[in-house]
Amino acid sequence: MVINPTKFETSTPENIVEHIEWSTKGQKRIWPLAGIICNPHFADQTEIQDILKGYKTVKKASELLNIPIKATNVHESLLEEFNKTGFNETEVWTIKRFMPKALW
């Protein structure tokens, strides 16, 4: 499940837990939820600190749920700077926005 901890609905570990439990409640799945993709961003206004702060929020929720974080998304324009932070908690996936003018 992809989680953006900068959105109001998923801005705290408790809200993330509630969101995941609500999203998966009553669903018949052949396999359990395999993991969380941490996708912290404010579109073009995202800064490195937003990603690091968002990861900490998602990490707390993942610990409460006992569901691993499989990857952290970083926009391609921030990747070089992000790599300088020494972040090694998860695999880092580089993303590119295809709809940069879209309002979220």
N, C-alpha and C positions, 0 to 999 in steps of 0.2 A: 504494500500500500504506500502510495506517495503522500508525504505529509509536508506542508509548507507551514512552519511554525510562526511565520510573520502574519498569517491571517488570524483574524479575531477568533474564529471558531477553534483553532488549533494552536493558540498562543501560549498555553501552559501545559505542563505534563498531564495534569488532570483532565484538561479539555481534550487532549490527544487521546487519552485512554477512553474517554466517553465517546469520542468520534469513532474510534476503531471498533469499540464494542457495539455502538449503534449501527455502524456500517455493515458489520458482519452478523448481527443478531438474526437468528432464524434462518440463516442461509445454510443450505445443505452443501457442504463442500467435500470433495473427495480427499482433499489434503488441507492441513491447517495453514493459516497465513504464514508464508515463508519468511517474511521480513518487511522492514520499513525502508523506504527510500527517503532520505532526508533532502528536502528541496527548499531550503530557506532563501527567499528572495523578495525584493521590492521592485521587480522589473528592472528598468534601467537605472534605478536609484540604489541598487544593492551595493553594499560595501563589504569588505572582507569581515569586518566585525559582525555584520548581520549574519553571515554564514556561520561563524564560530559560535555566536550566541544561540542561533537557531539549532545548531547541532547539540549544544548542551541541553536544551529543552527537550529535543526529541530523544536524546540518550536517557534522560530521566524517565520518560514515558516508556521507552523500550525495556528498561529495567523493571518497571512496575508490571508490564505485560509479559515479561520474559519472552520477548520477540526481538530478534537481532536487527540491527541496522545494517543493511546490505551495502549501501553506498550513500555518498553525499554528492549532490549535484552542485556544480560550479559553472557559471557561465564562462564561455571561452575567453571573453575579454578580461576576466579576473583570474584566470588560471595561473598565469606566471606569478602574479603577486601572491596568490593563495598558496602556491607551492613553497614560498619563502617562509610561511608561518610554521613549518615543521609538522603540520597536521598529518597524523598517521593512524587515526582512529578507524577509518573505513577506507574502502576503495573510493576513489574520486572519479565521478563521471563528468565529463565535459559536455555541456549542453549549449545549444544555439537556439535562440528564439526565432521562430518562423513567422510570428505575427507580432512584430514589435510595436505596432500602433494599436493593438487590441487593448481595450479597457478591461481590467480584471476587477 
